[in-house]
Amino acid sequence: MRARTEFLEALEALDGALEENIARAHRMKQRIDELEEACSGGRPIKEIVPEEETPLLVQLLTESADALHQHGSRVRRTEAQTLHGEGLTMEQIARLFGVTRQRVSALLRESR
């Protein structure tokens, strides 16, 4: 029961992170448009980027990837733990996840 609760909490946290990433994606698209427009005049990138509003496009990309990695890892870990607790073998979970049995074993160890 605890594993299921942790999995549902992980899903909720991932949902929140995805909402934040949607907002970040909109900001990134806006930055891309701004950078393309600034570059169309032939100015050097080294002059354009320092004028960019912070966080920079590359920083937004990093934040987005980090959030997906962090929350995705938690979902994988708690989902593997829940499935294993409900009787699936590591081999069955590995097939579902598209990973090796050794990776599932590592996910289950990380959950402890």
N, CA, C and O atoms as a GROMACS GRO file, in nm:
protein
  448
    1MET      N    1   0.082  -0.119   0.000
    1MET     CA    2   0.000   0.000   0.000
    1MET      C    3   0.087   0.126   0.000
    1MET      O    4   0.056   0.223  -0.069
    2ARG      N    5   0.197   0.125   0.077
    2ARG     CA    6   0.287   0.240   0.084
    2ARG      C    7   0.350   0.267  -0.052
    2ARG      O    8   0.364   0.383  -0.093
    3ALA      N    9   0.389   0.160  -0.122
    3ALA     CA   10   0.451   0.176  -0.254
    3ALA      C   11   0.353   0.241  -0.352
    3ALA      O   12   0.392   0.326  -0.431
    4ARG      N   13   0.228   0.200  -0.345
    4ARG     CA   14   0.126   0.257  -0.433
    4ARG      C   15   0.108   0.407  -0.404
    4ARG      O   16   0.097   0.487  -0.497
    5THR      N   17   0.105   0.443  -0.277
    5THR     CA   18   0.091   0.583  -0.238
    5THR      C   19   0.210   0.663  -0.289
    5THR      O   20   0.193   0.774  -0.341
    6GLU      N   21   0.330   0.609  -0.274
    6GLU     CA   22   0.450   0.678  -0.321
    6GLU      C   23   0.447   0.695  -0.473
    6GLU      O   24   0.488   0.798  -0.526
    7PHE      N   25   0.398   0.592  -0.543
    7PHE     CA   26   0.386   0.600  -0.689
    7PHE      C   27   0.289   0.711  -0.729
    7PHE      O   28   0.319   0.791  -0.817
    8LEU      N   29   0.173   0.716  -0.663
    8LEU     CA   30   0.074   0.819  -0.695
    8LEU      C   31   0.127   0.959  -0.663
    8LEU      O   32   0.100   1.054  -0.737
    9GLU      N   33   0.202   0.972  -0.555
    9GLU     CA   34   0.265   1.101  -0.521
    9GLU      C   35   0.368   1.139  -0.627
    9GLU      O   36   0.380   1.256  -0.663
   10ALA      N   37   0.443   1.040  -0.675
   10ALA     CA   38   0.543   1.066  -0.780
   10ALA      C   39   0.475   1.111  -0.909
   10ALA      O   40   0.525   1.201  -0.977
   11LEU      N   41   0.362   1.050  -0.942
   11LEU     CA   42   0.287   1.092  -1.060
   11LEU      C   43   0.238   1.236  -1.047
   11LEU      O   44   0.245   1.314  -1.142
   12GLU      N   45   0.189   1.270  -0.930
   12GLU     CA   46   0.140   1.406  -0.905
   12GLU      C   47   0.254   1.507  -0.918
   12GLU      O   48   0.236   1.614  -0.977
   13ALA      N   49   0.369   1.473  -0.864
   13ALA     CA   50   0.485   1.562  -0.874
   13ALA      C   51   0.530   1.576  -1.019
   13ALA      O   52   0.566   1.685  -1.063
   14LEU      N   53   0.528   1.466  -1.094
   14LEU     CA   54   0.564   1.470  -1.235
   14LEU      C   55   0.465   1.558  -1.312
   14LEU      O   56   0.506   1.636  -1.398
   15ASP      N   57   0.338   1.547  -1.281
   15ASP     CA   58   0.237   1.629  -1.346
   15ASP      C   59   0.266   1.778  -1.323
   15ASP      O   60   0.256   1.858  -1.416
   16GLY      N   61   0.302   1.814  -1.201
   16GLY     CA   62   0.338   1.952  -1.172
   16GLY      C   63   0.461   1.997  -1.249
   16GLY      O   64   0.467   2.109  -1.300
   17ALA      N   65   0.560   1.908  -1.256
   17ALA     CA   66   0.683   1.941  -1.330
   17ALA      C   67   0.654   1.959  -1.478
   17ALA      O   68   0.713   2.044  -1.543
   18LEU      N   69   0.562   1.878  -1.531
   18LEU     CA   70   0.525   1.892  -1.672
   18LEU      C   71   0.456   2.025  -1.698
   18LEU      O   72   0.479   2.088  -1.801
   19GLU      N   73   0.371   2.067  -1.605
   19GLU     CA   74   0.307   2.198  -1.619
   19GLU      C   75   0.412   2.309  -1.622
   19GLU      O   76   0.403   2.402  -1.702
   20GLU      N   77   0.512   2.299  -1.533
   20GLU     CA   78   0.620   2.398  -1.533
   20GLU      C   79   0.698   2.393  -1.663
   20GLU      O   80   0.739   2.496  -1.716
   21ASN      N   81   0.720   2.272  -1.716
   21ASN     CA   82   0.793   2.258  -1.841
   21ASN      C   83   0.714   2.315  -1.959
   21ASN      O   84   0.772   2.366  -2.054
   22ILE      N   85   0.582   2.305  -1.953
   22ILE     CA   86   0.500   2.366  -2.059
   22ILE      C   87   0.521   2.517  -2.060
   22ILE      O   88   0.539   2.577  -2.165
   23ALA      N   89   0.519   2.576  -1.941
   23ALA     CA   90   0.544   2.721  -1.932
   23ALA      C   91   0.685   2.754  -1.980
   23ALA      O   92   0.706   2.852  -2.051
   24ARG      N   93   0.782   2.670  -1.941
   24ARG     CA   94   0.921   2.692  -1.986
   24ARG      C   95   0.930   2.678  -2.138
   24ARG      O   96   1.001   2.755  -2.203
   25ALA      N   97   0.860   2.581  -2.194
   25ALA     CA   98   0.862   2.560  -2.339
   25ALA      C   99   0.809   2.683  -2.413
   25ALA      O  100   0.862   2.720  -2.518
   26HIS      N  101   0.706   2.745  -2.359
   26HIS     CA  102   0.654   2.867  -2.421
   26HIS      C  103   0.758   2.978  -2.416
   26HIS      O  104   0.776   3.052  -2.512
   27ARG      N  105   0.827   2.990  -2.301
   27ARG     CA  106   0.933   3.091  -2.290
   27ARG      C  107   1.047   3.060  -2.388
   27ARG      O  108   1.104   3.151  -2.449
   28MET      N  109   1.080   2.931  -2.403
   28MET     CA  110   1.187   2.893  -2.496
   28MET      C  111   1.150   2.926  -2.640
   28MET      O  112   1.233   2.977  -2.714
   29LYS      N  113   1.026   2.898  -2.679
   29LYS     CA  114   0.982   2.931  -2.814
   29LYS      C  115   0.989   3.081  -2.839
   29LYS      O  116   1.027   3.125  -2.948
   30GLN      N  117   0.952   3.159  -2.739
   30GLN     CA  118   0.960   3.305  -2.751
   30GLN      C  119   1.106   3.348  -2.768
   30GLN      O  120   1.138   3.432  -2.852
   31ARG      N  121   1.195   3.287  -2.687
   31ARG     CA  122   1.338   3.320  -2.697
   31ARG      C  123   1.394   3.282  -2.834
   31ARG      O  124   1.475   3.356  -2.891
   32ILE      N  125   1.350   3.168  -2.886
   32ILE     CA  126   1.397   3.126  -3.019
   32ILE      C  127   1.358   3.231  -3.122
   32ILE      O  128   1.440   3.271  -3.205
   33ASP      N  129   1.233   3.275  -3.118
   33ASP     CA  130   1.189   3.379  -3.211
   33ASP      C  131   1.272   3.505  -3.197
   33ASP      O  132   1.314   3.564  -3.297
   34GLU      N  133   1.297   3.545  -3.072
   34GLU     CA  134   1.376   3.666  -3.048
   34GLU      C  135   1.519   3.650  -3.099
   34GLU      O  136   1.574   3.742  -3.160
   35LEU      N  137   1.578   3.535  -3.075
   35LEU     CA  138   1.716   3.511  -3.121
   35LEU      C  139   1.723   3.506  -3.272
   35LEU      O  140   1.815   3.560  -3.333
   36GLU      N  141   1.625   3.440  -3.335
   36GLU     CA  142   1.625   3.433  -3.482
   36GLU      C  143   1.612   3.572  -3.542
   36GLU      O  144   1.680   3.605  -3.640
   37GLU      N  145   1.525   3.653  -3.484
   37GLU     CA  146   1.507   3.790  -3.534
   37GLU      C  147   1.636   3.870  -3.516
   37GLU      O  148   1.677   3.941  -3.608
   38ALA      N  149   1.698   3.859  -3.400
   38ALA     CA  150   1.822   3.932  -3.375
   38ALA      C  151   1.934   3.886  -3.468
   38ALA      O  152   2.016   3.966  -3.512
   39CYS      N  153   1.937   3.758  -3.497
   39CYS     CA  154   2.043   3.703  -3.584
   39CYS      C  155   2.021   3.738  -3.731
   39CYS      O  156   2.115   3.741  -3.809
   40SER      N  157   1.896   3.764  -3.767
   40SER     CA  158   1.867   3.791  -3.908
   40SER      C  159   1.935   3.917  -3.957
   40SER      O  160   1.958   3.934  -4.077
   41GLY      N  161   1.968   4.006  -3.867
   41GLY     CA  162   2.038   4.129  -3.905
   41GLY      C  163   2.186   4.110  -3.924
   41GLY      O  164   2.256   4.204  -3.963
   42GLY      N  165   2.236   3.992  -3.898
   42GLY     CA  166   2.378   3.965  -3.920
   42GLY      C  167   2.468   3.998  -3.802
   42GLY      O  168   2.590   3.985  -3.812
   43ARG      N  169   2.408   4.040  -3.690
   43ARG     CA  170   2.491   4.070  -3.572
   43ARG      C  171   2.556   3.942  -3.521
   43ARG      O  172   2.499   3.834  -3.533
   44PRO      N  173   2.676   3.954  -3.464
   44PRO     CA  174   2.742   3.837  -3.406
   44PRO      C  175   2.664   3.785  -3.284
   44PRO      O  176   2.610   3.863  -3.206
   45ILE      N  177   2.661   3.656  -3.270
   45ILE     CA  178   2.593   3.591  -3.157
   45ILE      C  179   2.651   3.641  -3.025
   45ILE      O  180   2.579   3.657  -2.927
   46LYS      N  181   2.782   3.666  -3.024
   46LYS     CA  182   2.847   3.711  -2.900
   46LYS      C  183   2.794   3.845  -2.853
   46LYS      O  184   2.812   3.880  -2.736
   47GLU      N  185   2.731   3.921  -2.939
   47GLU     CA  186   2.668   4.047  -2.900
   47GLU      C  187   2.522   4.027  -2.861
   47GLU      O  188   2.469   4.099  -2.776
   48ILE      N  189   2.459   3.930  -2.922
   48ILE     CA  190   2.315   3.908  -2.901
   48ILE      C  191   2.286   3.838  -2.769
   48ILE      O  192   2.200   3.882  -2.692
   49VAL      N  193   2.358   3.729  -2.742
   49VAL     CA  194   2.328   3.647  -2.624
   49VAL      C  195   2.343   3.723  -2.493
   49VAL      O  196   2.257   3.709  -2.406
   50PRO      N  197   2.448   3.805  -2.475
   50PRO     CA  198   2.456   3.879  -2.348
   50PRO      C  199   2.340   3.974  -2.324
   50PRO      O  200   2.313   4.013  -2.210
   51GLU      N  201   2.271   4.012  -2.430
   51GLU     CA  202   2.156   4.101  -2.417
   51GLU      C  203   2.027   4.025  -2.389
   51GLU      O  204   1.924   4.085  -2.358
   52GLU      N  205   2.034   3.893  -2.400
   52GLU     CA  206   1.914   3.810  -2.381
   52GLU      C  207   1.867   3.820  -2.236
   52GLU      O  208   1.946   3.824  -2.142
   53GLU      N  209   1.736   3.822  -2.221
   53GLU     CA  210   1.675   3.823  -2.088
   53GLU      C  211   1.709   3.691  -2.018
   53GLU      O  212   1.711   3.585  -2.081
   54THR      N  213   1.735   3.697  -1.887
   54THR     CA  214   1.763   3.575  -1.812
   54THR      C  215   1.634   3.518  -1.755
   54THR      O  216   1.540   3.593  -1.728
   55PRO      N  217   1.628   3.388  -1.736
   55PRO     CA  218   1.731   3.290  -1.770
   55PRO      C  219   1.745   3.274  -1.921
   55PRO      O  220   1.648   3.286  -1.996
   56LEU      N  221   1.867   3.245  -1.964
   56LEU     CA  222   1.896   3.226  -2.105
   56LEU      C  223   1.826   3.101  -2.157
   56LEU      O  224   1.783   3.016  -2.080
   57LEU      N  225   1.814   3.092  -2.287
   57LEU     CA  226   1.753   2.976  -2.351
   57LEU      C  227   1.820   2.847  -2.305
   57LEU      O  228   1.753   2.749  -2.274
   58VAL      N  229   1.953   2.846  -2.301
   58VAL     CA  230   2.024   2.724  -2.261
   58VAL      C  231   1.995   2.689  -2.115
   58VAL      O  232   1.993   2.571  -2.079
   59GLN      N  233   1.974   2.790  -2.032
   59GLN     CA  234   1.940   2.764  -1.892
   59GLN      C  235   1.800   2.703  -1.881
   59GLN      O  236   1.778   2.613  -1.801
   60LEU      N  237   1.707   2.752  -1.961
   60LEU     CA  238   1.572   2.697  -1.961
   60LEU      C  239   1.573   2.551  -2.008
   60LEU      O  240   1.501   2.467  -1.954
   61LEU      N  241   1.654   2.523  -2.108
   61LEU     CA  242   1.668   2.384  -2.155
   61LEU      C  243   1.719   2.293  -2.045
   61LEU      O  244   1.669   2.182  -2.026
   62THR      N  245   1.820   2.339  -1.973
   62THR     CA  246   1.877   2.260  -1.865
   62THR      C  247   1.775   2.238  -1.754
   62THR      O  248   1.761   2.126  -1.704
   63GLU      N  249   1.703   2.342  -1.715
   63GLU     CA  250   1.600   2.329  -1.612
   63GLU      C  251   1.494   2.228  -1.653
   63GLU      O  252   1.449   2.147  -1.572
   64SER      N  253   1.453   2.234  -1.777
   64SER     CA  254   1.350   2.144  -1.829
   64SER      C  255   1.398   1.999  -1.825
   64SER      O  256   1.327   1.910  -1.777
   65ALA      N  257   1.517   1.975  -1.876
   65ALA     CA  258   1.572   1.840  -1.878
   65ALA      C  259   1.594   1.787  -1.736
   65ALA      O  260   1.565   1.670  -1.708
   66ASP      N  261   1.644   1.872  -1.647
   66ASP     CA  262   1.667   1.830  -1.509
   66ASP      C  263   1.537   1.791  -1.440
   66ASP      O  264   1.532   1.692  -1.366
   67ALA      N  265   1.432   1.868  -1.462
   67ALA     CA  266   1.303   1.839  -1.400
   67ALA      C  267   1.249   1.705  -1.450
   67ALA      O  268   1.201   1.623  -1.370
   68LEU      N  269   1.257   1.682  -1.580
   68LEU     CA  270   1.209   1.553  -1.634
   68LEU      C  271   1.291   1.436  -1.581
   68LEU      O  272   1.236   1.331  -1.548
   69HIS      N  273   1.421   1.456  -1.573
   69HIS     CA  274   1.507   1.348  -1.521
   69HIS      C  275   1.474   1.317  -1.375
   69HIS      O  276   1.455   1.201  -1.338
   70GLN      N  277   1.466   1.420  -1.294
   70GLN     CA  278   1.440   1.400  -1.151
   70GLN      C  279   1.305   1.332  -1.128
   70GLN      O  280   1.297   1.231  -1.058
   71HIS      N  281   1.201   1.387  -1.185
   71HIS     CA  282   1.068   1.333  -1.161
   71HIS      C  283   1.046   1.201  -1.234
   71HIS      O  284   0.976   1.112  -1.184
   72GLY      N  285   1.106   1.187  -1.352
   72GLY     CA  286   1.096   1.061  -1.426
   72GLY      C  287   1.162   0.947  -1.350
   72GLY      O  288   1.111   0.835  -1.347
   73SER      N  289   1.276   0.975  -1.289
   73SER     CA  290   1.346   0.873  -1.209
   73SER      C  291   1.260   0.828  -1.092
   73SER      O  292   1.252   0.709  -1.061
   74ARG      N  293   1.196   0.924  -1.028
   74ARG     CA  294   1.111   0.890  -0.913
   74ARG      C  295   0.992   0.805  -0.957
   74ARG      O  296   0.956   0.708  -0.889
   75VAL      N  297   0.931   0.839  -1.070
   75VAL     CA  298   0.818   0.761  -1.120
   75VAL      C  299   0.863   0.620  -1.155
   75VAL      O  300   0.798   0.523  -1.116
   76ARG      N  301   0.974   0.605  -1.227
   76ARG     CA  302   1.024   0.471  -1.263
   76ARG      C  303   1.051   0.387  -1.139
   76ARG      O  304   1.013   0.270  -1.132
   77ARG      N  305   1.117   0.449  -1.040
   77ARG     CA  306   1.153   0.378  -0.918
   77ARG      C  307   1.029   0.331  -0.843
   77ARG      O  308   1.019   0.214  -0.805
   78THR      N  309   0.935   0.422  -0.823
   78THR     CA  310   0.816   0.386  -0.745
   78THR      C  311   0.723   0.294  -0.822
   78THR      O  312   0.656   0.209  -0.763
   79GLU      N  313   0.718   0.309  -0.954
   79GLU     CA  314   0.636   0.219  -1.034
   79GLU      C  315   0.693   0.078  -1.031
   79GLU      O  316   0.618  -0.020  -1.018
   80ALA      N  317   0.824   0.065  -1.044
   80ALA     CA  318   0.888  -0.067  -1.037
   80ALA      C  319   0.862  -0.130  -0.900
   80ALA      O  320   0.831  -0.249  -0.891
   81GLN      N  321   0.875  -0.052  -0.795
   81GLN     CA  322   0.851  -0.103  -0.660
   81GLN      C  323   0.706  -0.150  -0.644
   81GLN      O  324   0.681  -0.255  -0.586
   82THR      N  325   0.612  -0.072  -0.696
   82THR     CA  326   0.471  -0.108  -0.685
   82THR      C  327   0.442  -0.236  -0.763
   82THR      O  328   0.376  -0.326  -0.712
   83LEU      N  329   0.489  -0.243  -0.885
   83LEU     CA  330   0.466  -0.362  -0.967
   83LEU      C  331   0.527  -0.486  -0.904
   83LEU      O  332   0.466  -0.593  -0.904
   84HIS      N  333   0.647  -0.470  -0.851
   84HIS     CA  334   0.714  -0.583  -0.787
   84HIS      C  335   0.636  -0.626  -0.662
   84HIS      O  336   0.619  -0.745  -0.636
   85GLY      N  337   0.590  -0.528  -0.586
   85GLY     CA  338   0.510  -0.558  -0.468
   85GLY      C  339   0.378  -0.625  -0.500
   85GLY      O  340   0.323  -0.697  -0.417
   86GLU      N  341   0.326  -0.602  -0.621
   86GLU     CA  342   0.202  -0.664  -0.665
   86GLU      C  343   0.225  -0.798  -0.734
   86GLU      O  344   0.133  -0.858  -0.788
   87GLY      N  345   0.351  -0.844  -0.730
   87GLY     CA  346   0.380  -0.980  -0.776
   87GLY      C  347   0.448  -0.995  -0.910
   87GLY      O  348   0.477  -1.108  -0.950
   88LEU      N  349   0.476  -0.886  -0.981
   88LEU     CA  350   0.547  -0.901  -1.107
   88LEU      C  351   0.694  -0.931  -1.079
   88LEU      O  352   0.752  -0.880  -0.983
   89THR      N  353   0.752  -1.014  -1.163
   89THR     CA  354   0.894  -1.045  -1.150
   89THR      C  355   0.976  -0.931  -1.210
   89THR      O  356   0.924  -0.847  -1.283
   90MET      N  357   1.104  -0.930  -1.177
   90MET     CA  358   1.193  -0.830  -1.235
   90MET      C  359   1.199  -0.844  -1.386
   90MET      O  360   1.208  -0.744  -1.458
   91GLU      N  361   1.193  -0.966  -1.436
   91GLU     CA  362   1.194  -0.989  -1.581
   91GLU      C  363   1.070  -0.929  -1.646
   91GLU      O  364   1.079  -0.867  -1.753
   92GLN      N  365   0.954  -0.946  -1.584
   92GLN     CA  366   0.830  -0.890  -1.639
   92GLN      C  367   0.834  -0.737  -1.639
   92GLN      O  368   0.793  -0.673  -1.736
   93ILE      N  369   0.882  -0.681  -1.530
   93ILE     CA  370   0.894  -0.535  -1.522
   93ILE      C  371   0.992  -0.484  -1.627
   93ILE      O  372   0.968  -0.382  -1.692
   94ALA      N  373   1.102  -0.554  -1.644
   94ALA     CA  374   1.203  -0.516  -1.743
   94ALA      C  375   1.142  -0.512  -1.883
   94ALA      O  376   1.167  -0.419  -1.959
   95ARG      N  377   1.062  -0.613  -1.917
   95ARG     CA  378   0.997  -0.614  -2.048
   95ARG      C  379   0.900  -0.496  -2.063
   95ARG      O  380   0.896  -0.431  -2.167
   96LEU      N  381   0.823  -0.468  -1.958
   96LEU     CA  382   0.730  -0.355  -1.962
   96LEU      C  383   0.802  -0.222  -1.982
   96LEU      O  384   0.759  -0.138  -2.061
   97PHE      N  385   0.913  -0.205  -1.910
   97PHE     CA  386   0.987  -0.079  -1.912
   97PHE      C  387   1.084  -0.068  -2.032
   97PHE      O  388   1.132   0.040  -2.064
   98GLY      N  389   1.111  -0.182  -2.097
   98GLY     CA  390   1.207  -0.182  -2.207
   98GLY      C  391   1.350  -0.166  -2.161
   98GLY      O  392   1.432  -0.104  -2.228
   99VAL      N  393   1.381  -0.225  -2.043
   99VAL     CA  394   1.516  -0.219  -1.987
   99VAL      C  395   1.559  -0.361  -1.949
   99VAL      O  396   1.485  -0.457  -1.968
  100THR      N  397   1.680  -0.373  -1.896
  100THR     CA  398   1.728  -0.504  -1.852
  100THR      C  399   1.677  -0.537  -1.712
  100THR      O  400   1.633  -0.449  -1.638
  101ARG      N  401   1.684  -0.664  -1.680
  101ARG     CA  402   1.647  -0.708  -1.545
  101ARG      C  403   1.740  -0.644  -1.443
  101ARG      O  404   1.698  -0.612  -1.332
  102GLN      N  405   1.865  -0.626  -1.480
  102GLN     CA  406   1.963  -0.564  -1.390
  102GLN      C  407   1.923  -0.420  -1.358
  102GLN      O  408   1.941  -0.374  -1.246
  103ARG      N  409   1.869  -0.349  -1.457
  103ARG     CA  410   1.825  -0.212  -1.434
  103ARG      C  411   1.707  -0.209  -1.338
  103ARG      O  412   1.699  -0.122  -1.251
  104VAL      N  413   1.616  -0.304  -1.353
  104VAL     CA  414   1.502  -0.314  -1.261
  104VAL      C  415   1.552  -0.344  -1.121
  104VAL      O  416   1.504  -0.287  -1.024
  105SER      N  417   1.649  -0.434  -1.111
  105SER     CA  418   1.706  -0.466  -0.980
  105SER      C  419   1.764  -0.341  -0.916
  105SER      O  420   1.747  -0.319  -0.796
  106ALA      N  421   1.832  -0.259  -0.995
  106ALA     CA  422   1.889  -0.134  -0.943
  106ALA      C  423   1.778  -0.038  -0.900
  106ALA      O  424   1.790   0.027  -0.796
  107LEU      N  425   1.670  -0.029  -0.977
  107LEU     CA  426   1.558   0.057  -0.940
  107LEU      C  427   1.498   0.013  -0.805
  107LEU      O  428   1.464   0.096  -0.721
  108LEU      N  429   1.485  -0.118  -0.788
  108LEU     CA  430   1.427  -0.169  -0.663
  108LEU      C  431   1.521  -0.143  -0.546
  108LEU      O  432   1.475  -0.112  -0.435
  109ARG      N  433   1.652  -0.154  -0.568
  109ARG     CA  434   1.747  -0.125  -0.461
  109ARG      C  435   1.742   0.022  -0.423
  109ARG      O  436   1.752   0.057  -0.306
  110GLU      N  437   1.727   0.110  -0.524
  110GLU     CA  438   1.721   0.254  -0.500
  110GLU      C  439   1.597   0.290  -0.416
  110GLU      O  440   1.596   0.389  -0.344
  111SER      N  441   1.494   0.208  -0.427
  111SER     CA  442   1.370   0.236  -0.356
  111SER      C  443   1.382   0.209  -0.206
  111SER      O  444   1.305   0.263  -0.127
  112ARG      N  445   1.476   0.129  -0.169
  112ARG     CA  446   1.489   0.092  -0.027
  112ARG      C  447   1.554   0.200   0.054
  112ARG      O  448   1.572   0.184   0.175
   0.00000   0.00000   0.00000
